[in-house]
Amino acid sequence: MKDNMILIGFMGAGKTSIGTCWGKRKKRRLLDTDRLIEQEAGMSIPEIFKEQGEERFRQIESRVLEKLYEEADHMVISVGGGLPLREENRAILARLGTVVFLRIKPETVLKRLAGDTTRPLLQAENKSEKAQQLLKIRNPIYEQAAHLVIDVDDKTPEQIITELESVLRKRTAERMEETE
Ligand code: S3P
């Protein structure tokens, strides 16, 4: 397994902001799959969804992940909320490094993303219903894909980083015991 830390979870869970803080603290570069997709496509995520559709977006997303697997090590990687849904993507994530699921409740998503226009999947008439629907389907998949889970509701970024530090330390210790 490679030595990356990968953050997965629903839109608004703080994958990129926690990844940025963690990267600064650990002097590790942050890669964000959404930004890599935008570079590859030469357009923004809402534009890709509007002009080429979600399926095309998912194809680019899987291709970006395959490339990342070839190239990335010792990095922090923040992945789009839908990336773990494809089984082939989950298989790559498992080998790419330690996968941490930032778990968020629907009400926190709505609070954080109330005025957001950059997530095509949440531009529904009833945002709350949509977020609940998606989370119901996705949470078991995120749990399955993750080595570690952190609940982010009502926590500051500092609290999440401290918790992350502690669960990662524990996991490293457990893995060392296993190999002894
Ligand atoms: C998506 C999440 C977005 C982005 C795209 C689709 C999803 O990323 O990849 O809008 O399916 O959950 P963030 O989770 O970084 O918002």
Backbone and ligand atoms as CSV (ligand in chain L), in Angstrom:
chain,resi,resn,atom,element,x,y,z
A,1,MET,N,N,0.829,-1.201,0.000
A,1,MET,CA,C,0.000,0.000,0.000
A,1,MET,C,C,0.873,1.265,0.000
A,2,LYS,N,N,0.420,2.271,-0.762
A,2,LYS,CA,C,1.197,3.508,-0.800
A,2,LYS,C,C,0.956,4.338,0.468
A,3,ASP,N,N,1.846,5.317,0.673
A,3,ASP,CA,C,1.780,6.106,1.899
A,3,ASP,C,C,1.069,7.447,1.683
A,4,ASN,N,N,-0.154,7.410,1.176
A,4,ASN,CA,C,-0.938,8.640,1.058
A,4,ASN,C,C,-2.026,8.627,2.127
A,5,MET,N,N,-2.552,9.826,2.440
A,5,MET,CA,C,-3.755,9.866,3.249
A,5,MET,C,C,-4.881,10.400,2.362
A,6,ILE,N,N,-5.978,9.638,2.276
A,6,ILE,CA,C,-7.056,10.010,1.367
A,6,ILE,C,C,-8.297,10.368,2.167
A,7,LEU,N,N,-8.896,11.515,1.853
A,7,LEU,CA,C,-10.110,11.943,2.544
A,7,LEU,C,C,-11.307,11.736,1.631
A,8,ILE,N,N,-12.285,10.958,2.137
A,8,ILE,CA,C,-13.514,10.742,1.373
A,8,ILE,C,C,-14.697,11.236,2.198
A,9,GLY,N,N,-15.837,11.393,1.541
A,9,GLY,CA,C,-17.040,11.802,2.263
A,9,GLY,C,C,-17.915,12.675,1.397
A,10,PHE,N,N,-19.073,13.017,1.957
A,10,PHE,CA,C,-20.080,13.763,1.202
A,10,PHE,C,C,-19.629,15.202,0.948
A,11,MET,N,N,-20.307,15.828,-0.022
A,11,MET,CA,C,-20.061,17.249,-0.303
A,11,MET,C,C,-20.250,18.069,0.976
A,12,GLY,N,N,-19.327,18.970,1.236
A,12,GLY,CA,C,-19.445,19.826,2.409
A,12,GLY,C,C,-18.847,19.243,3.677
A,13,ALA,N,N,-18.315,18.026,3.607
A,13,ALA,CA,C,-17.769,17.394,4.817
A,13,ALA,C,C,-16.434,18.025,5.238
A,14,GLY,N,N,-15.826,18.806,4.330
A,14,GLY,CA,C,-14.569,19.483,4.677
A,14,GLY,C,C,-13.332,18.736,4.206
A,15,LYS,N,N,-13.471,17.897,3.194
A,15,LYS,CA,C,-12.328,17.104,2.715
A,15,LYS,C,C,-11.160,17.996,2.290
A,16,THR,N,N,-11.501,19.046,1.508
A,16,THR,CA,C,-10.424,19.900,1.002
A,16,THR,C,C,-9.844,20.791,2.097
A,17,SER,N,N,-10.705,21.335,2.948
A,17,SER,CA,C,-10.146,22.236,3.972
A,17,SER,C,C,-9.363,21.463,5.032
A,18,ILE,N,N,-9.866,20.300,5.430
A,18,ILE,CA,C,-9.109,19.496,6.401
A,18,ILE,C,C,-7.809,18.998,5.736
A,19,GLY,N,N,-7.916,18.609,4.470
A,19,GLY,CA,C,-6.727,18.149,3.728
A,19,GLY,C,C,-5.664,19.233,3.635
A,20,THR,N,N,-6.117,20.477,3.426
A,20,THR,CA,C,-5.168,21.598,3.321
A,20,THR,C,C,-4.446,21.808,4.655
A,21,CYS,N,N,-5.224,21.816,5.761
A,21,CYS,CA,C,-4.626,22.004,7.107
A,21,CYS,C,C,-3.629,20.878,7.393
A,22,TRP,N,N,-4.058,19.658,7.093
A,22,TRP,CA,C,-3.220,18.492,7.378
A,22,TRP,C,C,-1.923,18.555,6.555
A,23,GLY,N,N,-2.070,18.926,5.291
A,23,GLY,CA,C,-0.916,19.013,4.394
A,23,GLY,C,C,0.104,20.026,4.905
A,24,LYS,N,N,-0.409,21.184,5.362
A,24,LYS,CA,C,0.487,22.229,5.879
A,24,LYS,C,C,1.218,21.717,7.109
A,25,ARG,N,N,0.444,21.073,7.988
A,25,ARG,CA,C,1.029,20.604,9.243
A,25,ARG,C,C,2.075,19.523,9.016
A,26,LYS,N,N,1.800,18.628,8.089
A,26,LYS,CA,C,2.699,17.485,7.859
A,26,LYS,C,C,3.669,17.705,6.703
A,27,LYS,N,N,3.617,18.894,6.130
A,27,LYS,CA,C,4.441,19.235,4.968
A,27,LYS,C,C,4.253,18.216,3.835
A,28,ARG,N,N,2.996,17.943,3.575
A,28,ARG,CA,C,2.657,17.043,2.472
A,28,ARG,C,C,1.819,17.803,1.453
A,29,ARG,N,N,2.042,17.501,0.204
A,29,ARG,CA,C,1.289,18.182,-0.848
A,29,ARG,C,C,-0.158,17.685,-0.876
A,30,LEU,N,N,-1.073,18.601,-1.172
A,30,LEU,CA,C,-2.486,18.214,-1.286
A,30,LEU,C,C,-2.884,18.102,-2.751
A,31,LEU,N,N,-3.501,16.992,-3.084
A,31,LEU,CA,C,-4.072,16.837,-4.422
A,31,LEU,C,C,-5.577,16.695,-4.259
A,32,ASP,N,N,-6.317,17.376,-5.119
A,32,ASP,CA,C,-7.771,17.351,-5.037
A,32,ASP,C,C,-8.286,16.845,-6.387
A,33,THR,N,N,-9.002,15.713,-6.367
A,33,THR,CA,C,-9.392,15.108,-7.663
A,33,THR,C,C,-10.286,16.050,-8.490
A,34,ASP,N,N,-11.126,16.838,-7.816
A,34,ASP,CA,C,-11.982,17.752,-8.580
A,34,ASP,C,C,-11.157,18.766,-9.376
A,35,ARG,N,N,-10.080,19.253,-8.741
A,35,ARG,CA,C,-9.236,20.217,-9.464
A,35,ARG,C,C,-8.510,19.529,-10.633
A,36,LEU,N,N,-8.079,18.278,-10.431
A,36,LEU,CA,C,-7.399,17.538,-11.498
A,36,LEU,C,C,-8.364,17.277,-12.669
A,37,ILE,N,N,-9.627,17.002,-12.325
A,37,ILE,CA,C,-10.640,16.770,-13.367
A,37,ILE,C,C,-10.849,18.049,-14.175
A,38,GLU,N,N,-10.916,19.193,-13.458
A,38,GLU,CA,C,-11.124,20.470,-14.158
A,38,GLU,C,C,-9.952,20.774,-15.092
A,39,GLN,N,N,-8.733,20.454,-14.612
A,39,GLN,CA,C,-7.555,20.677,-15.465
A,39,GLN,C,C,-7.632,19.787,-16.705
A,40,GLU,N,N,-7.952,18.523,-16.489
A,40,GLU,CA,C,-8.009,17.550,-17.582
A,40,GLU,C,C,-9.083,17.939,-18.612
A,41,ALA,N,N,-10.235,18.391,-18.112
A,41,ALA,CA,C,-11.344,18.713,-19.024
A,41,ALA,C,C,-11.247,20.133,-19.581
A,42,GLY,N,N,-10.468,20.983,-18.920
A,42,GLY,CA,C,-10.356,22.381,-19.358
A,42,GLY,C,C,-11.641,23.158,-19.083
A,43,MET,N,N,-12.441,22.714,-18.155
A,43,MET,CA,C,-13.648,23.462,-17.762
A,43,MET,C,C,-14.032,23.134,-16.319
A,44,SER,N,N,-14.961,23.925,-15.781
A,44,SER,CA,C,-15.338,23.743,-14.377
A,44,SER,C,C,-16.262,22.517,-14.227
A,45,ILE,N,N,-16.421,22.065,-12.982
A,45,ILE,CA,C,-17.285,20.898,-12.739
A,45,ILE,C,C,-18.737,21.155,-13.179
A,46,PRO,N,N,-19.348,22.300,-12.798
A,46,PRO,CA,C,-20.714,22.534,-13.291
A,46,PRO,C,C,-20.785,22.519,-14.825
A,47,GLU,N,N,-19.743,23.052,-15.484
A,47,GLU,CA,C,-19.744,23.033,-16.963
A,47,GLU,C,C,-19.675,21.605,-17.513
A,48,ILE,N,N,-18.840,20.763,-16.887
A,48,ILE,CA,C,-18.743,19.366,-17.365
A,48,ILE,C,C,-20.116,18.698,-17.237
A,49,PHE,N,N,-20.745,18.848,-16.058
A,49,PHE,CA,C,-22.064,18.228,-15.838
A,49,PHE,C,C,-23.078,18.747,-16.865
A,50,LYS,N,N,-23.047,20.064,-17.119
A,50,LYS,CA,C,-24.054,20.679,-17.990
A,50,LYS,C,C,-23.826,20.286,-19.449
A,51,GLU,N,N,-22.558,20.331,-19.867
A,51,GLU,CA,C,-22.300,20.134,-21.299
A,51,GLU,C,C,-22.076,18.681,-21.688
A,52,GLN,N,N,-21.532,17.879,-20.743
A,52,GLN,CA,C,-21.194,16.505,-21.127
A,52,GLN,C,C,-21.911,15.446,-20.288
A,53,GLY,N,N,-22.519,15.870,-19.198
A,53,GLY,CA,C,-23.303,14.936,-18.381
A,53,GLY,C,C,-22.500,14.268,-17.279
A,54,GLU,N,N,-23.236,13.686,-16.317
A,54,GLU,CA,C,-22.568,13.075,-15.155
A,54,GLU,C,C,-21.719,11.862,-15.551
A,55,GLU,N,N,-22.217,11.055,-16.490
A,55,GLU,CA,C,-21.489,9.837,-16.850
A,55,GLU,C,C,-20.081,10.173,-17.360
A,56,ARG,N,N,-19.991,11.203,-18.200
A,56,ARG,CA,C,-18.687,11.637,-18.726
A,56,ARG,C,C,-17.796,12.118,-17.577
A,57,PHE,N,N,-18.421,12.882,-16.644
A,57,PHE,CA,C,-17.670,13.342,-15.472
A,57,PHE,C,C,-17.096,12.142,-14.718
A,58,ARG,N,N,-17.916,11.096,-14.531
A,58,ARG,CA,C,-17.456,9.906,-13.790
A,58,ARG,C,C,-16.329,9.196,-14.526
A,59,GLN,N,N,-16.371,9.216,-15.866
A,59,GLN,CA,C,-15.277,8.591,-16.641
A,59,GLN,C,C,-13.967,9.345,-16.401
A,60,ILE,N,N,-14.058,10.669,-16.478
A,60,ILE,CA,C,-12.828,11.468,-16.264
A,60,ILE,C,C,-12.325,11.244,-14.838
A,61,GLU,N,N,-13.267,11.189,-13.890
A,61,GLU,CA,C,-12.922,11.006,-12.480
A,61,GLU,C,C,-12.142,9.691,-12.282
A,62,SER,N,N,-12.629,8.612,-12.896
A,62,SER,CA,C,-11.939,7.321,-12.758
A,62,SER,C,C,-10.565,7.368,-13.417
A,63,ARG,N,N,-10.482,8.061,-14.563
A,63,ARG,CA,C,-9.183,8.143,-15.247
A,63,ARG,C,C,-8.171,8.926,-14.410
A,64,VAL,N,N,-8.638,10.023,-13.818
A,64,VAL,CA,C,-7.772,10.842,-12.960
A,64,VAL,C,C,-7.265,10.000,-11.779
A,65,LEU,N,N,-8.149,9.173,-11.215
A,65,LEU,CA,C,-7.748,8.347,-10.069
A,65,LEU,C,C,-6.694,7.305,-10.484
A,66,GLU,N,N,-6.882,6.710,-11.641
A,66,GLU,CA,C,-5.895,5.720,-12.123
A,66,GLU,C,C,-4.525,6.376,-12.267
A,67,LYS,N,N,-4.520,7.579,-12.836
A,67,LYS,CA,C,-3.261,8.300,-13.026
A,67,LYS,C,C,-2.626,8.636,-11.683
A,68,LEU,N,N,-3.491,9.063,-10.750
A,68,LEU,CA,C,-3.019,9.406,-9.402
A,68,LEU,C,C,-2.329,8.205,-8.766
A,69,TYR,N,N,-2.940,7.045,-8.957
A,69,TYR,CA,C,-2.359,5.847,-8.361
A,69,TYR,C,C,-0.954,5.604,-8.895
A,70,GLU,N,N,-0.737,5.891,-10.171
A,70,GLU,CA,C,0.594,5.695,-10.758
A,70,GLU,C,C,1.602,6.687,-10.179
A,71,GLU,N,N,1.126,7.899,-9.898
A,71,GLU,CA,C,2.072,8.988,-9.622
A,71,GLU,C,C,2.185,9.446,-8.169
A,72,ALA,N,N,1.111,9.277,-7.373
A,72,ALA,CA,C,1.101,9.941,-6.058
A,72,ALA,C,C,1.651,9.063,-4.942
A,73,ASP,N,N,2.523,9.663,-4.137
A,73,ASP,CA,C,2.946,9.015,-2.895
A,73,ASP,C,C,3.325,10.105,-1.887
A,74,HIS,N,N,3.161,9.804,-0.607
A,74,HIS,CA,C,3.445,10.757,0.480
A,74,HIS,C,C,2.637,12.044,0.322
A,75,MET,N,N,1.399,11.905,-0.071
A,75,MET,CA,C,0.559,13.088,-0.285
A,75,MET,C,C,-0.744,12.992,0.498
A,76,VAL,N,N,-1.464,14.124,0.532
A,76,VAL,CA,C,-2.819,14.132,1.066
A,76,VAL,C,C,-3.728,14.275,-0.148
A,77,ILE,N,N,-4.715,13.399,-0.237
A,77,ILE,CA,C,-5.559,13.416,-1.426
A,77,ILE,C,C,-7.020,13.583,-1.010
A,78,SER,N,N,-7.645,14.627,-1.552
A,78,SER,CA,C,-9.058,14.865,-1.260
A,78,SER,C,C,-9.842,14.456,-2.504
A,79,VAL,N,N,-10.815,13.550,-2.344
A,79,VAL,CA,C,-11.516,13.067,-3.540
A,79,VAL,C,C,-12.972,13.528,-3.561
A,80,GLY,N,N,-13.524,13.728,-4.729
A,80,GLY,CA,C,-14.917,14.161,-4.896
A,80,GLY,C,C,-15.872,13.192,-4.203
A,81,GLY,N,N,-17.005,13.727,-3.752
A,81,GLY,CA,C,-17.956,12.948,-2.965
A,81,GLY,C,C,-18.483,11.691,-3.646
A,82,GLY,N,N,-18.491,11.675,-4.985
A,82,GLY,CA,C,-19.056,10.514,-5.683
A,82,GLY,C,C,-18.005,9.499,-6.102
A,83,LEU,N,N,-16.738,9.838,-5.931
A,83,LEU,CA,C,-15.673,8.944,-6.436
A,83,LEU,C,C,-15.700,7.529,-5.848
A,84,PRO,N,N,-15.969,7.362,-4.546
A,84,PRO,CA,C,-15.935,5.991,-4.002
A,84,PRO,C,C,-17.116,5.113,-4.456
A,85,LEU,N,N,-18.052,5.681,-5.210
A,85,LEU,CA,C,-19.244,4.900,-5.566
A,85,LEU,C,C,-18.930,3.775,-6.543
A,86,ARG,N,N,-17.990,3.976,-7.428
A,86,ARG,CA,C,-17.629,2.908,-8.372
A,86,ARG,C,C,-16.711,1.902,-7.692
A,87,GLU,N,N,-17.048,0.639,-7.891
A,87,GLU,CA,C,-16.272,-0.406,-7.230
A,87,GLU,C,C,-14.805,-0.386,-7.641
A,88,GLU,N,N,-14.557,-0.130,-8.917
A,88,GLU,CA,C,-13.153,-0.123,-9.379
A,88,GLU,C,C,-12.378,1.030,-8.730
A,89,ASN,N,N,-13.075,2.126,-8.442
A,89,ASN,CA,C,-12.410,3.244,-7.765
A,89,ASN,C,C,-12.071,2.875,-6.314
A,90,ARG,N,N,-13.001,2.152,-5.677
A,90,ARG,CA,C,-12.746,1.742,-4.277
A,90,ARG,C,C,-11.543,0.806,-4.201
A,91,ALA,N,N,-11.412,-0.046,-5.215
A,91,ALA,CA,C,-10.271,-0.971,-5.224
A,91,ALA,C,C,-8.962,-0.190,-5.318
A,92,ILE,N,N,-8.965,0.891,-6.091
A,92,ILE,CA,C,-7.743,1.710,-6.200
A,92,ILE,C,C,-7.494,2.458,-4.888
A,93,LEU,N,N,-8.562,3.026,-4.320
A,93,LEU,CA,C,-8.413,3.780,-3.056
A,93,LEU,C,C,-7.754,2.918,-1.983
A,94,ALA,N,N,-8.182,1.658,-1.916
A,94,ALA,CA,C,-7.673,0.760,-0.868
A,94,ALA,C,C,-6.161,0.570,-0.969
A,95,ARG,N,N,-5.625,0.692,-2.194
A,95,ARG,CA,C,-4.178,0.505,-2.374
A,95,ARG,C,C,-3.421,1.832,-2.388
A,96,LEU,N,N,-4.186,2.924,-2.489
A,96,LEU,CA,C,-3.557,4.242,-2.616
A,96,LEU,C,C,-3.059,4.790,-1.279
A,97,GLY,N,N,-3.614,4.278,-0.183
A,97,GLY,CA,C,-3.167,4.753,1.130
A,97,GLY,C,C,-4.230,4.554,2.184
A,98,THR,N,N,-4.105,5.310,3.283
A,98,THR,CA,C,-5.076,5.216,4.371
A,98,THR,C,C,-6.291,6.075,4.029
A,99,VAL,N,N,-7.446,5.436,3.988
A,99,VAL,CA,C,-8.668,6.138,3.579
A,99,VAL,C,C,-9.463,6.569,4.815
A,100,VAL,N,N,-9.677,7.874,4.946
A,100,VAL,CA,C,-10.404,8.414,6.095
A,100,VAL,C,C,-11.738,8.988,5.614
A,101,PHE,N,N,-12.812,8.509,6.212
A,101,PHE,CA,C,-14.159,8.975,5.874
A,101,PHE,C,C,-14.566,10.081,6.835
A,102,LEU,N,N,-14.765,11.284,6.307
A,102,LEU,CA,C,-15.280,12.391,7.116
A,102,LEU,C,C,-16.807,12.319,7.024
A,103,ARG,N,N,-17.435,11.840,8.116
A,103,ARG,CA,C,-18.891,11.605,8.096
A,103,ARG,C,C,-19.656,12.836,8.563
A,104,ILE,N,N,-20.674,13.187,7.792
A,104,ILE,CA,C,-21.433,14.413,8.078
A,104,ILE,C,C,-22.938,14.119,8.047
A,105,LYS,N,N,-23.705,14.819,8.888
A,105,LYS,CA,C,-25.158,14.643,8.899
A,105,LYS,C,C,-25.781,15.557,7.838
A,106,PRO,N,N,-26.967,15.161,7.327
A,106,PRO,CA,C,-27.597,15.987,6.288
A,106,PRO,C,C,-27.821,17.435,6.736
A,107,GLU,N,N,-28.192,17.624,8.015
A,107,GLU,CA,C,-28.480,19.007,8.450
A,107,GLU,C,C,-27.206,19.872,8.423
A,108,THR,N,N,-26.056,19.251,8.678
A,108,THR,CA,C,-24.801,20.024,8.619
A,108,THR,C,C,-24.458,20.357,7.165
A,109,VAL,N,N,-24.735,19.412,6.256
A,109,VAL,CA,C,-24.495,19.671,4.829
A,109,VAL,C,C,-25.307,20.897,4.413
A,110,LEU,N,N,-26.576,20.913,4.810
A,110,LEU,CA,C,-27.459,22.008,4.387
A,110,LEU,C,C,-27.004,23.341,4.961
A,111,LYS,N,N,-26.562,23.313,6.209
A,111,LYS,CA,C,-26.068,24.536,6.841
A,111,LYS,C,C,-24.853,25.060,6.072
A,112,ARG,N,N,-23.938,24.129,5.746
A,112,ARG,CA,C,-22.680,24.550,5.112
A,112,ARG,C,C,-22.845,24.941,3.646
A,113,LEU,N,N,-23.773,24.255,2.962
A,113,LEU,CA,C,-23.855,24.465,1.508
A,113,LEU,C,C,-25.138,25.185,1.080
A,114,ALA,N,N,-25.721,25.944,2.011
A,114,ALA,CA,C,-26.996,26.611,1.725
A,114,ALA,C,C,-26.961,27.422,0.419
A,115,GLY,N,N,-25.952,28.249,0.242
A,115,GLY,CA,C,-25.947,29.116,-0.943
A,115,GLY,C,C,-25.034,28.616,-2.053
A,116,ASP,N,N,-24.577,27.378,-1.942
A,116,ASP,CA,C,-23.585,26.864,-2.909
A,116,ASP,C,C,-24.208,26.604,-4.283
A,117,THR,N,N,-23.482,27.016,-5.324
A,117,THR,CA,C,-23.992,26.758,-6.683
A,117,THR,C,C,-23.028,25.879,-7.480
A,118,THR,N,N,-21.978,25.403,-6.810
A,118,THR,CA,C,-20.925,24.688,-7.556
A,118,THR,C,C,-21.092,23.166,-7.531
A,119,ARG,N,N,-22.103,22.665,-6.792
A,119,ARG,CA,C,-22.329,21.209,-6.756
A,119,ARG,C,C,-23.601,20.869,-7.533
A,120,PRO,N,N,-23.440,20.429,-8.788
A,120,PRO,CA,C,-24.615,20.169,-9.630
A,120,PRO,C,C,-25.616,19.207,-8.991
A,121,LEU,N,N,-25.141,18.219,-8.230
A,121,LEU,CA,C,-26.070,17.221,-7.684
A,121,LEU,C,C,-26.945,17.767,-6.563
A,122,LEU,N,N,-26.562,18.926,-6.021
A,122,LEU,CA,C,-27.379,19.495,-4.936
A,122,LEU,C,C,-28.208,20.703,-5.386
A,123,GLN,N,N,-28.260,20.924,-6.701
A,123,GLN,CA,C,-29.052,22.064,-7.182
A,123,GLN,C,C,-30.524,21.646,-7.368
A,124,ALA,N,N,-30.999,20.801,-6.485
A,124,ALA,CA,C,-32.368,20.306,-6.602
A,124,ALA,C,C,-33.335,21.276,-5.949
A,125,GLU,N,N,-34.607,21.142,-6.320
A,125,GLU,CA,C,-35.650,21.982,-5.732
A,125,GLU,C,C,-35.671,21.808,-4.211
A,126,ASN,N,N,-35.656,20.525,-3.794
A,126,ASN,CA,C,-35.639,20.251,-2.362
A,126,ASN,C,C,-34.263,19.693,-1.962
A,127,LYS,N,N,-33.378,20.649,-1.611
A,127,LYS,CA,C,-31.989,20.293,-1.317
A,127,LYS,C,C,-31.889,19.298,-0.175
A,128,SER,N,N,-32.761,19.530,0.840
A,128,SER,CA,C,-32.711,18.704,2.035
A,128,SER,C,C,-33.038,17.243,1.705
A,129,GLU,N,N,-34.095,17.061,0.930
A,129,GLU,CA,C,-34.502,15.701,0.557
A,129,GLU,C,C,-33.399,15.034,-0.272
A,130,LYS,N,N,-32.840,15.797,-1.199
A,130,LYS,CA,C,-31.794,15.268,-2.080
A,130,LYS,C,C,-30.569,14.823,-1.271
A,131,ALA,N,N,-30.153,15.690,-0.331
A,131,ALA,CA,C,-28.979,15.357,0.484
A,131,ALA,C,C,-29.252,14.098,1.312
A,132,GLN,N,N,-30.453,14.015,1.879
A,132,GLN,CA,C,-30.800,12.829,2.686
A,132,GLN,C,C,-30.805,11.560,1.842
A,133,GLN,N,N,-31.392,11.672,0.652
A,133,GLN,CA,C,-31.458,10.523,-0.268
A,133,GLN,C,C,-30.061,10.025,-0.610
A,134,LEU,N,N,-29.214,10.980,-1.011
A,134,LEU,CA,C,-27.859,10.605,-1.435
A,134,LEU,C,C,-27.061,10.015,-0.263
A,135,LEU,N,N,-27.213,10.635,0.908
A,135,LEU,CA,C,-26.450,10.151,2.074
A,135,LEU,C,C,-26.866,8.744,2.478
A,136,LYS,N,N,-28.147,8.452,2.344
A,136,LYS,CA,C,-28.646,7.132,2.716
A,136,LYS,C,C,-27.978,6.051,1.842
A,137,ILE,N,N,-27.856,6.364,0.576
A,137,ILE,CA,C,-27.223,5.405,-0.336
A,137,ILE,C,C,-25.711,5.369,-0.112
A,138,ARG,N,N,-25.137,6.552,0.084
A,138,ARG,CA,C,-23.678,6.638,0.067
A,138,ARG,C,C,-22.982,6.263,1.375
A,139,ASN,N,N,-23.604,6.584,2.519
A,139,ASN,CA,C,-22.887,6.356,3.781
A,139,ASN,C,C,-22.367,4.927,3.950
A,140,PRO,N,N,-23.196,3.898,3.622
A,140,PRO,CA,C,-22.658,2.531,3.759
A,140,PRO,C,C,-21.476,2.281,2.815
A,141,ILE,N,N,-21.508,2.941,1.664
A,141,ILE,CA,C,-20.411,2.750,0.694
A,141,ILE,C,C,-19.134,3.433,1.200
A,142,TYR,N,N,-19.298,4.646,1.740
A,142,TYR,CA,C,-18.128,5.334,2.309
A,142,TYR,C,C,-17.531,4.497,3.454
A,143,GLU,N,N,-18.430,3.955,4.285
A,143,GLU,CA,C,-17.949,3.156,5.428
A,143,GLU,C,C,-17.173,1.942,4.956
A,144,GLN,N,N,-17.684,1.341,3.905
A,144,GLN,CA,C,-17.028,0.153,3.342
A,144,GLN,C,C,-15.651,0.507,2.764
A,145,ALA,N,N,-15.554,1.700,2.176
A,145,ALA,CA,C,-14.302,2.090,1.512
A,145,ALA,C,C,-13.230,2.593,2.482
A,146,ALA,N,N,-13.661,2.942,3.720
A,146,ALA,CA,C,-12.732,3.638,4.622
A,146,ALA,C,C,-12.006,2.722,5.600
A,147,HIS,N,N,-10.781,3.100,5.941
A,147,HIS,CA,C,-10.068,2.441,7.036
A,147,HIS,C,C,-10.456,3.085,8.366
A,148,LEU,N,N,-10.774,4.382,8.318
A,148,LEU,CA,C,-11.068,5.142,9.542
A,148,LEU,C,C,-12.234,6.088,9.303
A,149,VAL,N,N,-13.013,6.330,10.365
A,149,VAL,CA,C,-14.175,7.230,10.239
A,149,VAL,C,C,-14.095,8.328,11.292
A,150,ILE,N,N,-14.362,9.574,10.863
A,150,ILE,CA,C,-14.432,10.681,11.834
A,150,ILE,C,C,-15.738,11.445,11.606
A,151,ASP,N,N,-16.502,11.653,12.679
A,151,ASP,CA,C,-17.718,12.468,12.573
A,151,ASP,C,C,-17.329,13.940,12.664
A,152,VAL,N,N,-17.826,14.746,11.723
A,152,VAL,CA,C,-17.350,16.135,11.672
A,152,VAL,C,C,-18.349,17.167,12.195
A,153,ASP,N,N,-19.595,16.729,12.444
A,153,ASP,CA,C,-20.615,17.700,12.850
A,153,ASP,C,C,-20.237,18.392,14.166
A,154,ASP,N,N,-20.496,19.691,14.231
A,154,ASP,CA,C,-20.250,20.479,15.448
A,154,ASP,C,C,-18.801,20.429,15.926
A,155,LYS,N,N,-17.868,20.212,15.023
A,155,LYS,CA,C,-16.448,20.238,15.431
A,155,LYS,C,C,-15.710,21.303,14.632
A,156,THR,N,N,-14.720,21.923,15.258
A,156,THR,CA,C,-13.899,22.899,14.542
A,156,THR,C,C,-12.843,22.120,13.742
A,157,PRO,N,N,-12.239,22.759,12.722
A,157,PRO,CA,C,-11.177,22.079,11.983
A,157,PRO,C,C,-10.053,21.601,12.912
A,158,GLU,N,N,-9.743,22.404,13.941
A,158,GLU,CA,C,-8.674,22.014,14.879
A,158,GLU,C,C,-9.037,20.719,15.603
A,159,GLN,N,N,-10.295,20.625,16.036
A,159,GLN,CA,C,-10.732,19.396,16.729
A,159,GLN,C,C,-10.650,18.185,15.797
A,160,ILE,N,N,-11.028,18.392,14.550
A,160,ILE,CA,C,-10.996,17.279,13.590
A,160,ILE,C,C,-9.554,16.842,13.324
A,161,ILE,N,N,-8.666,17.833,13.186
A,161,ILE,CA,C,-7.252,17.520,12.939
A,161,ILE,C,C,-6.669,16.733,14.132
A,162,THR,N,N,-7.017,17.177,15.354
A,162,THR,CA,C,-6.519,16.482,16.546
A,162,THR,C,C,-7.027,15.038,16.571
A,163,GLU,N,N,-8.313,14.864,16.236
A,163,GLU,CA,C,-8.886,13.517,16.214
A,163,GLU,C,C,-8.237,12.664,15.132
A,164,LEU,N,N,-7.995,13.287,14.000
A,164,LEU,CA,C,-7.351,12.591,12.873
A,164,LEU,C,C,-5.969,12.093,13.287
A,165,GLU,N,N,-5.245,12.993,13.945
A,165,GLU,CA,C,-3.902,12.648,14.415
A,165,GLU,C,C,-3.976,11.412,15.322
A,166,SER,N,N,-4.961,11.435,16.227
A,166,SER,CA,C,-5.063,10.344,17.199
A,166,SER,C,C,-5.473,9.024,16.537
A,167,VAL,N,N,-6.468,9.046,15.621
A,167,VAL,CA,C,-6.879,7.771,15.002
A,167,VAL,C,C,-5.792,7.220,14.079
A,168,LEU,N,N,-5.058,8.119,13.442
A,168,LEU,CA,C,-3.984,7.642,12.556
A,168,LEU,C,C,-2.851,7.015,13.369
A,169,ARG,N,N,-2.551,7.653,14.515
A,169,ARG,CA,C,-1.482,7.137,15.377
A,169,ARG,C,C,-1.852,5.739,15.874
A,170,LYS,N,N,-3.126,5.612,16.282
A,170,LYS,CA,C,-3.614,4.332,16.775
A,170,LYS,C,C,-3.517,3.265,15.676
A,171,ARG,N,N,-3.906,3.644,14.471
A,171,ARG,CA,C,-3.874,2.670,13.372
A,171,ARG,C,C,-2.429,2.245,13.059
A,172,THR,N,N,-1.514,3.221,13.083
A,172,THR,CA,C,-0.114,2.887,12.814
A,172,THR,C,C,0.394,1.918,13.875
A,173,ALA,N,N,0.047,2.191,15.143
A,173,ALA,CA,C,0.502,1.318,16.234
A,173,ALA,C,C,-0.067,-0.088,16.052
A,174,GLU,N,N,-1.347,-0.174,15.712
A,174,GLU,CA,C,-1.973,-1.490,15.523
A,174,GLU,C,C,-1.320,-2.250,14.383
A,175,ARG,N,N,-1.019,-1.523,13.313
A,175,ARG,CA,C,-0.429,-2.204,12.146
A,175,ARG,C,C,0.990,-2.678,12.458
A,176,MET,N,N,1.699,-1.896,13.293
A,176,MET,CA,C,3.053,-2.315,13.672
A,176,MET,C,C,3.006,-3.570,14.522
A,177,GLU,N,N,1.993,-3.585,15.442
A,177,GLU,CA,C,1.828,-4.802,16.288
A,177,GLU,C,C,1.555,-6.021,15.427
A,178,GLU,N,N,0.718,-5.826,14.401
A,178,GLU,CA,C,0.360,-6.953,13.530
A,178,GLU,C,C,1.570,-7.526,12.825
A,179,THR,N,N,2.536,-6.671,12.472
A,179,THR,CA,C,3.683,-7.172,11.695
A,179,THR,C,C,4.810,-7.675,12.590
A,180,GLU,N,N,4.685,-7.437,13.918
A,180,GLU,CA,C,5.741,-7.883,14.844
A,180,GLU,C,C,5.744,-9.416,15.023
L,1,S3P,C1,C,-19.817,15.171,-6.273
L,1,S3P,C2,C,-19.042,15.889,-5.382
L,1,S3P,C3,C,-18.219,17.046,-5.795
L,1,S3P,C4,C,-17.838,16.929,-7.277
L,1,S3P,C5,C,-19.071,16.737,-8.117
L,1,S3P,C6,C,-19.833,15.458,-7.729
L,1,S3P,C7,C,-20.637,14.044,-5.750
L,1,S3P,O1,O,-17.030,17.100,-5.004
L,1,S3P,O2,O,-16.939,15.875,-7.489
L,1,S3P,O3,O,-19.877,17.863,-7.985
L,1,S3P,O4,O,-21.103,13.203,-6.541
L,1,S3P,O5,O,-20.805,13.972,-4.514
L,1,S3P,P1,P,-16.992,17.548,-3.442
L,1,S3P,O6,O,-17.360,16.353,-2.635
L,1,S3P,O7,O,-15.562,17.943,-3.243
L,1,S3P,O8,O,-17.938,18.671,-3.273
